Amino acid sequence: MGVGSSLFGMGGAQKRPRPPDRAEIGRAAWRYVHTLAANYPEQPSLGEQEDALYWLRSFVRLYPCGLCSREFVDVCSDLPPRLGSRKDYTLWWCEAHNRVRDDLSQPLCRCDLTELLAVGQTGGSMPMASPAAAVVPQAVGGATTTSGPSEANKCAACSQST
């Protein structure tokens, strides 16, 4: 038996690890996107904004949970990605995360920029909101009701079903 066999768990009596479940994939994905947002350029060029949209489009299309992917398309349609600055992008991801958490009847995160940047840059835990302070952004006439006007930038993947 070669090295590759044991590397990929195909050796003799070794037990294969189970694949991650939907919740494990979700936790890893959210940690990744919050880290990505906290390290997004403070003032991204148009090219960097386009790259972020292409990345989001691929992420949504390739996400291993089809139901989660389709539901996130709806989140993006109601709450278009904001790519104009690190602040906007970081807060958008928090608001999108809260929309998903609300749909799952989970406690909401506090969308405090300073805390979000610290979490994203150190790998800590998301700040949780007190029930009275938790606000889930709602779409109103094509714009969201939280943290400033939404840009016209919209991910192509987020405006169509997958």
Backbone as a chain_set.jsonl record, in Angstrom:
{"seq": "MGVGSSLFGMGGAQKRPRPPDRAEIGRAAWRYVHTLAANYPEQPSLGEQEDALYWLRSFVRLYPCGLCSREFVDVCSDLPPRLGSRKDYTLWWCEAHNRVRDDLSQPLCRCDLTELLAVGQTGGSMPMASPAAAVVPQAVGGATTTSGPSEANKCAACSQST", "coords": {"N": [[0.852, -1.171, 0.0], [0.596, 2.19, -0.866], [1.881, 5.494, -0.006], [-0.029, 7.405, -0.685], [-2.447, 6.002, -0.388], [-2.799, 5.727, 2.413], [-2.811, 8.383, 3.08], [-5.205, 9.351, 2.061], [-7.047, 7.99, 3.56], [-7.524, 5.315, 2.847], [-6.425, 3.081, 3.822], [-6.189, -0.225, 5.048], [-7.699, -1.226, 8.04], [-8.405, 1.241, 8.911], [-10.689, 3.691, 9.955], [-12.88, 5.678, 8.094], [-13.235, 9.173, 8.344], [-16.299, 10.868, 9.072], [-18.121, 12.91, 6.741], [-18.316, 16.515, 7.059], [-21.187, 17.938, 8.681], [-24.109, 19.958, 7.83], [-24.261, 22.095, 9.691], [-21.627, 22.23, 10.673], [-20.218, 22.882, 8.344], [-21.39, 25.347, 7.835], [-20.571, 26.889, 10.115], [-17.798, 26.959, 9.678], [-17.727, 28.256, 7.197], [-18.872, 30.779, 7.804], [-16.979, 31.76, 9.622], [-14.825, 31.982, 7.895], [-15.784, 33.911, 5.967], [-16.179, 36.163, 7.558], [-13.578, 36.653, 8.374], [-12.419, 37.14, 5.883], [-13.816, 39.51, 5.198], [-12.916, 41.281, 7.2], [-10.363, 41.665, 6.393], [-10.528, 42.811, 3.957], [-9.823, 45.303, 1.47], [-9.454, 48.674, 2.689], [-10.251, 50.849, 1.099], [-11.299, 49.721, -1.584], [-10.268, 49.154, -4.979], [-12.002, 49.471, -8.158], [-11.506, 47.122, -9.533], [-10.856, 45.365, -7.435], [-13.302, 45.315, -6.142], [-14.853, 44.101, -8.129], [-13.556, 41.62, -8.176], [-14.304, 40.706, -5.63], [-17.054, 40.39, -6.017], [-17.048, 38.39, -8.011], [-15.862, 36.35, -6.533], [-17.829, 35.979, -4.526], [-19.964, 35.147, -6.087], [-18.99, 32.668, -7.062], [-18.6, 31.352, -4.604], [-21.245, 31.131, -3.636], [-22.413, 29.563, -5.659], [-20.887, 27.202, -5.521], [-21.169, 26.309, -2.955], [-21.473, 23.715, -0.593], [-24.008, 22.964, 0.404], [-26.966, 22.805, -1.047], [-29.565, 23.838, -0.423], [-28.926, 25.824, 1.466], [-27.395, 27.492, -0.156], [-29.275, 28.337, -2.11], [-31.039, 29.733, -0.446], [-29.351, 31.74, 0.457], [-29.015, 33.197, -1.831], [-31.462, 34.493, -1.936], [-31.177, 36.128, 0.331], [-29.128, 37.813, -0.574], [-30.456, 39.046, -2.666], [-32.378, 40.558, -1.336], [-30.767, 42.066, 0.313], [-28.433, 43.583, -0.96], [-24.943, 43.011, -1.687], [-22.454, 45.124, -0.23], [-19.765, 46.767, -1.33], [-18.011, 48.9, -1.298], [-16.182, 49.688, 0.679], [-14.025, 48.545, 3.374], [-15.374, 48.791, 5.786], [-18.132, 48.906, 4.957], [-18.335, 46.388, 3.68], [-17.686, 44.571, 5.725], [-19.722, 45.111, 7.604], [-21.913, 44.464, 5.988], [-21.604, 41.668, 5.66], [-22.035, 40.862, 8.304], [-24.7, 41.678, 8.665], [-25.943, 40.108, 6.693], [-25.335, 37.604, 7.743], [-26.812, 37.756, 10.107], [-29.367, 37.788, 9.005], [-29.56, 35.179, 8.039], [-29.207, 33.782, 10.471], [-31.493, 34.668, 11.821], [-33.494, 33.521, 10.212], [-33.021, 30.894, 10.903], [-33.826, 30.866, 13.478], [-31.902, 31.519, 15.413], [-29.793, 33.09, 17.916], [-28.912, 36.523, 17.374], [-26.061, 38.252, 15.951], [-24.001, 40.938, 17.128], [-23.568, 43.795, 15.283], [-21.137, 45.464, 15.399], [-18.666, 47.459, 14.231], [-15.935, 47.731, 15.146], [-15.657, 45.517, 16.865], [-16.238, 43.451, 15.052], [-14.129, 43.67, 13.196], [-11.977, 43.054, 14.872], [-12.607, 40.405, 15.6], [-12.565, 39.172, 13.066], [-9.9, 39.498, 12.391], [-8.513, 38.168, 14.347], [-9.68, 35.739, 14.764], [-11.576, 35.229, 16.71], [-14.687, 34.807, 18.569], [-17.941, 35.595, 17.302], [-19.498, 38.672, 18.205], [-22.298, 38.653, 20.288], [-25.621, 39.857, 20.107], [-27.72, 41.652, 22.384], [-31.07, 40.642, 23.084], [-32.9, 42.825, 22.838], [-31.448, 44.688, 21.407], [-30.899, 43.58, 18.983], [-31.072, 43.763, 15.537], [-32.456, 42.944, 12.521], [-31.652, 43.503, 9.26], [-33.972, 44.826, 6.955], [-35.328, 44.761, 3.714], [-36.25, 47.682, 1.987], [-37.903, 49.08, -0.46], [-35.835, 48.366, -2.285], [-33.548, 49.142, -0.975], [-31.597, 48.722, 2.001], [-32.437, 48.948, 5.499], [-30.46, 49.479, 7.314], [-27.355, 50.804, 8.497], [-26.628, 52.892, 6.482], [-26.904, 53.817, 2.941], [-27.5, 51.311, 0.491], [-25.271, 50.101, -1.936], [-25.413, 50.07, -5.525], [-24.226, 47.825, -6.397], [-24.51, 44.474, -7.177], [-24.424, 41.069, -6.751], [-24.173, 38.797, -9.388], [-24.779, 36.107, -9.034], [-26.389, 36.302, -6.854], [-28.713, 37.325, -7.769], [-30.112, 35.524, -9.152], [-31.593, 32.274, -9.285], [-30.014, 29.243, -8.214]], "CA": [[0.0, 0.0, 0.0], [1.414, 3.386, -1.002], [1.658, 6.632, 0.881], [-1.288, 8.041, -1.068], [-3.576, 5.257, 0.164], [-3.027, 6.087, 3.815], [-3.083, 9.815, 3.126], [-6.61, 9.575, 1.758], [-7.888, 7.16, 4.405], [-7.897, 4.076, 2.192], [-5.604, 2.011, 4.359], [-6.721, -1.333, 5.819], [-8.786, -1.159, 9.013], [-8.661, 2.61, 9.349], [-12.059, 4.144, 9.771], [-12.982, 6.967, 7.405], [-13.992, 10.178, 9.098], [-17.552, 11.247, 8.409], [-18.053, 14.262, 6.174], [-18.925, 17.509, 7.949], [-22.616, 18.171, 8.456], [-24.473, 21.307, 7.389], [-23.919, 23.075, 10.731], [-20.162, 22.374, 10.709], [-19.835, 23.622, 7.139], [-21.842, 26.723, 8.039], [-19.688, 27.58, 11.065], [-16.511, 27.199, 9.008], [-17.941, 29.254, 6.139], [-19.06, 32.099, 8.412], [-15.685, 32.209, 10.157], [-14.023, 32.373, 6.74], [-16.227, 35.156, 5.335], [-15.936, 37.288, 8.474], [-12.139, 36.909, 8.274], [-12.249, 37.761, 4.568], [-14.327, 40.882, 5.259], [-12.055, 42.097, 8.072], [-9.103, 41.886, 5.69], [-10.868, 43.433, 2.678], [-9.187, 46.634, 1.411], [-10.225, 49.782, 3.277], [-10.822, 51.566, -0.04], [-10.991, 48.841, -2.711], [-10.388, 49.646, -6.355], [-13.103, 48.829, -8.879], [-11.079, 45.753, -9.816], [-10.987, 44.577, -6.202], [-14.738, 45.128, -5.92], [-15.275, 43.082, -9.093], [-13.033, 40.344, -7.68], [-15.143, 40.294, -4.501], [-18.316, 39.899, -6.58], [-16.778, 37.096, -8.653], [-15.651, 35.377, -5.46], [-19.122, 35.697, -3.902], [-20.735, 34.359, -7.051], [-18.458, 31.304, -7.025], [-18.868, 30.799, -3.276], [-22.659, 30.765, -3.568], [-22.671, 28.458, -6.597], [-20.169, 25.984, -5.153], [-21.397, 25.972, -1.548], [-21.872, 22.307, -0.599], [-25.406, 22.76, 0.805], [-27.8, 23.44, -2.065], [-30.621, 24.619, 0.218], [-28.289, 27.025, 2.037], [-26.997, 28.331, -1.286], [-30.478, 28.958, -2.68], [-31.571, 30.703, 0.515], [-28.462, 32.893, 0.516], [-29.336, 33.992, -3.021], [-32.565, 35.37, -1.522], [-30.607, 37.13, 1.238], [-28.403, 38.784, -1.409], [-31.437, 39.812, -3.443], [-33.0, 41.519, -0.415], [-29.729, 42.837, 0.994], [-27.318, 43.499, -1.912], [-23.594, 43.195, -1.135], [-21.881, 46.473, -0.225], [-18.352, 46.502, -1.586], [-17.283, 50.157, -1.448], [-15.142, 49.878, 1.689], [-13.924, 47.462, 4.36], [-16.469, 49.004, 6.741], [-19.391, 48.473, 4.346], [-18.286, 44.953, 3.4], [-17.719, 43.875, 7.012], [-21.075, 45.244, 8.157], [-22.838, 43.712, 5.138], [-21.522, 40.247, 6.003], [-22.694, 40.678, 9.599], [-26.142, 41.795, 8.441], [-26.358, 38.91, 5.957], [-25.255, 36.506, 8.706], [-27.978, 37.882, 10.985], [-30.559, 37.389, 8.255], [-29.561, 33.711, 8.057], [-29.434, 33.357, 11.858], [-32.901, 34.927, 12.112], [-34.254, 32.476, 9.52], [-32.796, 29.641, 11.632], [-34.235, 31.13, 14.87], [-30.712, 31.546, 16.26], [-29.492, 34.432, 18.432], [-28.254, 37.377, 16.39], [-24.748, 38.822, 16.25], [-23.956, 42.4, 17.23], [-22.824, 44.3, 14.13], [-20.283, 46.57, 15.819], [-17.523, 47.386, 13.327], [-14.68, 47.503, 15.867], [-15.652, 44.121, 17.313], [-16.189, 42.571, 13.879], [-12.765, 43.692, 12.657], [-11.125, 42.316, 15.808], [-12.937, 38.983, 15.455], [-12.093, 38.717, 11.762], [-8.44, 39.529, 12.301], [-7.918, 37.305, 15.37], [-10.331, 34.438, 14.773], [-12.399, 35.068, 17.905], [-16.111, 34.506, 18.402], [-18.785, 36.723, 16.912], [-20.178, 39.325, 19.328], [-23.733, 38.386, 20.262], [-26.455, 41.014, 20.443], [-28.773, 41.45, 23.376], [-32.321, 40.508, 22.322], [-33.53, 44.116, 22.552], [-30.623, 45.467, 20.488], [-30.712, 42.869, 17.726], [-31.856, 44.27, 14.416], [-32.221, 42.242, 11.269], [-31.959, 44.446, 8.189], [-35.083, 44.483, 6.078], [-35.307, 45.511, 2.46], [-37.309, 48.674, 1.835], [-37.788, 49.733, -1.761], [-34.556, 48.096, -2.937], [-32.427, 49.512, -0.111], [-31.734, 48.173, 3.336], [-32.729, 49.958, 6.504], [-29.386, 49.57, 8.295], [-26.018, 51.341, 8.215], [-26.387, 53.669, 5.275], [-27.504, 53.376, 1.689], [-26.909, 50.164, -0.175], [-24.76, 50.427, -3.264], [-26.1, 49.388, -6.614], [-23.513, 46.582, -6.692], [-25.28, 43.284, -6.877], [-23.776, 39.861, -7.247], [-24.995, 38.126, -10.391], [-25.271, 34.856, -8.459], [-27.405, 36.62, -5.856], [-29.935, 37.819, -8.391], [-30.731, 34.444, -9.893], [-31.596, 31.007, -8.558], [-29.038, 28.242, -8.654]], "C": [[0.891, 1.226, 0.0], [1.042, 4.47, -0.008], [0.314, 7.291, 0.579], [-2.496, 7.336, -0.486], [-3.856, 5.649, 1.602], [-3.361, 7.572, 3.951], [-4.567, 10.109, 2.916], [-7.537, 8.621, 2.502], [-8.317, 5.855, 3.774], [-7.1, 2.891, 2.722], [-6.401, 1.056, 5.217], [-7.909, -1.063, 6.718], [-9.078, 0.262, 9.485], [-10.095, 3.013, 9.023], [-12.057, 5.513, 9.1], [-13.741, 7.957, 8.275], [-15.263, 10.531, 8.33], [-17.395, 12.631, 7.796], [-18.698, 15.254, 7.141], [-20.41, 17.665, 7.64], [-22.858, 19.642, 8.109], [-24.073, 22.374, 8.404], [-22.41, 23.301, 10.795], [-19.662, 23.169, 9.504], [-20.211, 25.096, 7.304], [-20.936, 27.498, 8.98], [-18.348, 27.911, 10.419], [-16.645, 28.287, 7.941], [-18.092, 30.652, 6.734], [-17.754, 32.622, 8.984], [-14.81, 32.718, 9.009], [-14.477, 33.726, 6.178], [-16.045, 36.362, 6.256], [-14.447, 37.646, 8.488], [-11.823, 37.612, 6.957], [-12.671, 39.23, 4.61], [-13.415, 41.787, 6.08], [-10.719, 42.42, 7.415], [-9.308, 42.455, 4.289], [-10.208, 44.819, 2.643], [-10.085, 47.726, 2.006], [-10.934, 50.588, 2.199], [-10.511, 50.752, -1.298], [-11.142, 49.535, -4.063], [-11.604, 48.978, -7.001], [-12.765, 47.381, -9.199], [-11.216, 44.849, -8.601], [-12.46, 44.333, -5.868], [-15.296, 44.071, -6.877], [-14.801, 41.71, -8.652], [-13.892, 39.815, -6.532], [-16.489, 39.759, -4.994], [-18.137, 38.545, -7.252], [-16.588, 36.015, -7.598], [-16.99, 34.982, -4.836], [-19.983, 34.833, -4.818], [-20.283, 32.899, -7.033], [-18.774, 30.627, -5.697], [-20.311, 30.312, -3.178], [-22.945, 29.565, -4.467], [-22.05, 27.141, -6.152], [-20.406, 25.547, -3.71], [-21.989, 24.565, -1.47], [-23.297, 22.009, -0.134], [-26.288, 23.518, -0.182], [-28.903, 24.306, -1.48], [-30.053, 25.92, 0.776], [-27.931, 28.009, 0.93], [-28.199, 29.067, -1.865], [-31.049, 30.011, -1.731], [-30.669, 31.929, 0.627], [-28.626, 33.781, -0.718], [-30.462, 34.967, -2.675], [-32.075, 36.469, -0.583], [-29.924, 38.222, 0.416], [-29.351, 39.626, -2.255], [-32.081, 40.894, -2.582], [-31.999, 42.499, 0.176], [-28.471, 42.796, 0.119], [-25.96, 43.752, -1.248], [-23.128, 44.643, -1.265], [-20.365, 46.324, -0.25], [-17.472, 47.74, -1.606], [-16.176, 50.401, -0.45], [-15.101, 48.661, 2.609], [-15.083, 47.57, 5.352], [-17.782, 48.471, 6.172], [-19.438, 46.962, 4.157], [-18.395, 44.148, 4.693], [-19.117, 43.931, 7.62], [-22.095, 44.48, 7.318], [-22.804, 42.228, 5.487], [-22.191, 39.967, 7.342], [-24.213, 40.721, 9.434], [-26.685, 40.578, 7.69], [-26.359, 37.699, 6.894], [-26.462, 36.558, 9.65], [-29.265, 37.496, 10.279], [-30.676, 35.863, 8.266], [-29.866, 33.207, 9.466], [-30.903, 33.561, 12.246], [-33.784, 33.865, 11.461], [-34.155, 31.134, 10.239], [-33.215, 29.743, 13.1], [-33.063, 31.029, 15.84], [-30.502, 32.96, 16.787], [-28.692, 35.226, 17.4], [-26.911, 37.882, 16.895], [-24.875, 40.335, 16.353], [-23.067, 42.903, 16.092], [-22.074, 45.579, 14.494], [-18.978, 46.456, 15.04], [-16.218, 47.059, 14.047], [-14.571, 46.051, 16.315], [-15.53, 43.161, 16.133], [-14.79, 42.519, 13.277], [-11.829, 42.907, 13.56], [-11.356, 40.816, 15.68], [-12.364, 38.443, 14.148], [-10.589, 38.657, 11.651], [-7.766, 38.627, 13.328], [-8.547, 35.925, 15.429], [-11.173, 34.186, 16.007], [-13.838, 34.72, 17.57], [-16.879, 35.768, 18.05], [-19.432, 37.334, 18.144], [-21.686, 39.097, 19.216], [-24.499, 39.613, 20.742], [-27.392, 40.662, 21.587], [-30.083, 41.394, 22.603], [-32.962, 41.844, 21.96], [-32.772, 44.909, 21.497], [-30.487, 44.827, 19.114], [-31.649, 43.413, 16.658], [-31.47, 43.474, 13.186], [-32.593, 43.2, 10.161], [-33.085, 43.935, 7.301], [-34.996, 45.342, 4.828], [-36.504, 46.452, 2.416], [-37.077, 49.367, 0.504], [-36.432, 49.561, -2.413], [-33.347, 48.481, -2.114], [-32.654, 48.901, 1.259], [-31.903, 49.296, 4.332], [-31.621, 50.095, 7.532], [-28.147, 50.174, 7.679], [-25.829, 51.93, 6.825], [-26.992, 53.077, 4.029], [-26.753, 52.2, 1.091], [-26.425, 50.598, -1.55], [-25.527, 49.646, -4.313], [-25.403, 48.084, -6.977], [-24.366, 45.392, -6.285], [-24.576, 42.101, -7.512], [-24.702, 39.171, -8.241], [-25.568, 36.825, -9.842], [-26.405, 35.123, -7.485], [-28.69, 37.133, -6.476], [-30.607, 36.746, -9.237], [-30.647, 33.158, -9.088], [-30.534, 30.084, -9.112], [-29.649, 26.884, -8.603]], "O": [[1.842, 1.301, 0.778], [0.05, 4.382, 0.717], [-0.401, 7.69, 1.499], [-3.475, 7.988, -0.124], [-5.006, 5.878, 1.976], [-4.112, 7.963, 4.844], [-5.114, 11.021, 3.535], [-8.694, 8.459, 2.115], [-9.372, 5.326, 4.123], [-7.107, 1.816, 2.122], [-7.211, 1.49, 6.036], [-8.992, -0.715, 6.246], [-9.912, 0.461, 10.368], [-10.624, 2.708, 7.954], [-11.308, 6.404, 9.502], [-14.765, 7.619, 8.869], [-15.294, 10.496, 7.1], [-16.61, 13.439, 8.291], [-19.537, 14.867, 7.955], [-20.836, 17.541, 6.492], [-21.934, 20.454, 8.098], [-23.598, 23.444, 8.021], [-21.96, 24.436, 10.953], [-18.788, 24.025, 9.635], [-19.434, 25.984, 6.952], [-20.567, 28.636, 8.689], [-17.824, 29.011, 10.592], [-15.767, 29.14, 7.806], [-17.506, 31.607, 6.225], [-17.451, 33.807, 8.846], [-14.143, 33.746, 9.13], [-13.643, 34.599, 5.937], [-15.784, 37.467, 5.78], [-14.097, 38.821, 8.603], [-11.049, 38.568, 6.927], [-11.954, 40.096, 4.108], [-13.169, 42.932, 5.7], [-10.024, 43.345, 7.836], [-8.353, 42.566, 3.52], [-10.052, 45.445, 3.691], [-11.305, 47.703, 1.847], [-12.092, 50.969, 2.368], [-9.554, 51.064, -2.007], [-12.016, 50.378, -4.259], [-12.165, 48.032, -6.449], [-13.633, 46.51, -9.143], [-11.641, 43.7, -8.721], [-12.818, 43.267, -5.369], [-16.116, 43.242, -6.48], [-15.55, 40.737, -8.74], [-14.176, 38.619, -6.466], [-17.007, 38.785, -4.448], [-18.968, 37.652, -7.087], [-17.089, 34.9, -7.745], [-17.261, 33.797, -4.638], [-20.647, 33.901, -4.366], [-21.116, 31.994, -6.994], [-19.17, 29.462, -5.669], [-20.568, 29.209, -2.694], [-23.655, 28.645, -4.06], [-22.625, 26.077, -6.381], [-19.889, 24.512, -3.291], [-22.921, 24.254, -2.213], [-23.747, 20.872, -0.275], [-26.343, 24.747, -0.147], [-29.157, 25.4, -1.984], [-30.629, 26.991, 0.581], [-28.14, 29.214, 1.067], [-28.147, 30.278, -2.083], [-31.495, 31.069, -2.176], [-31.154, 33.035, 0.864], [-28.396, 34.988, -0.648], [-30.421, 36.132, -3.073], [-32.511, 37.615, -0.689], [-30.114, 39.411, 0.672], [-29.071, 40.794, -2.527], [-32.304, 42.013, -3.045], [-32.349, 43.633, 0.501], [-27.538, 42.052, 0.423], [-25.841, 44.597, -0.361], [-23.374, 45.301, -2.276], [-19.764, 45.816, 0.696], [-16.283, 47.634, -1.908], [-15.306, 51.237, -0.693], [-16.026, 47.85, 2.621], [-15.696, 46.566, 5.714], [-18.466, 47.679, 6.82], [-20.454, 46.327, 4.439], [-19.118, 43.153, 4.746], [-19.635, 42.92, 8.093], [-23.039, 43.909, 7.863], [-23.853, 41.594, 5.599], [-22.85, 38.939, 7.498], [-24.926, 39.893, 10.0], [-27.761, 40.076, 8.013], [-27.269, 36.871, 6.847], [-27.061, 35.526, 9.954], [-30.165, 36.932, 10.902], [-31.761, 35.32, 8.475], [-30.689, 32.308, 9.64], [-31.488, 32.716, 12.924], [-34.718, 33.365, 12.088], [-35.086, 30.331, 10.194], [-32.987, 28.816, 13.878], [-33.208, 30.519, 16.951], [-30.974, 33.924, 16.183], [-27.895, 34.663, 16.649], [-26.657, 37.932, 18.099], [-25.755, 40.937, 15.736], [-21.923, 42.467, 15.965], [-22.355, 46.647, 13.951], [-18.261, 45.464, 15.174], [-15.47, 46.192, 13.596], [-13.521, 45.427, 16.165], [-14.802, 42.172, 16.207], [-14.317, 41.45, 12.892], [-10.974, 42.169, 13.07], [-10.4, 40.041, 15.654], [-11.749, 37.377, 14.13], [-10.055, 37.848, 10.893], [-6.575, 38.344, 13.206], [-8.007, 35.029, 16.077], [-11.46, 33.032, 16.324], [-14.162, 34.382, 16.432], [-16.508, 36.87, 18.453], [-19.87, 36.608, 19.037], [-22.275, 39.327, 18.159], [-24.075, 40.311, 21.663], [-27.804, 39.512, 21.736], [-30.202, 42.038, 21.561], [-33.517, 41.977, 20.869], [-33.365, 45.708, 20.772], [-30.008, 45.468, 18.179], [-32.86, 43.507, 16.859], [-30.29, 43.35, 12.858], [-33.729, 43.672, 10.111], [-33.132, 42.757, 6.948], [-34.63, 46.515, 4.893], [-37.623, 46.072, 2.76], [-36.144, 50.158, 0.368], [-35.92, 50.495, -3.029], [-32.22, 48.181, -2.507], [-33.788, 48.598, 1.628], [-31.561, 50.447, 4.059], [-31.817, 50.769, 8.543], [-27.922, 50.064, 6.474], [-24.951, 51.497, 6.079], [-27.529, 51.97, 4.051], [-25.528, 52.112, 1.179], [-27.091, 51.369, -2.241], [-26.21, 48.671, -4.001], [-25.926, 47.311, -7.779], [-24.877, 45.332, -5.167], [-24.184, 42.146, -8.678], [-25.886, 38.983, -7.961], [-26.708, 36.473, -10.144], [-27.284, 34.28, -7.303], [-29.668, 37.354, -5.762], [-31.565, 37.028, -9.957], [-29.723, 32.979, -8.294], [-30.195, 30.124, -10.295], [-28.991, 25.898, -8.935]]}, "num_chains": 1, "name": "protein.A"}
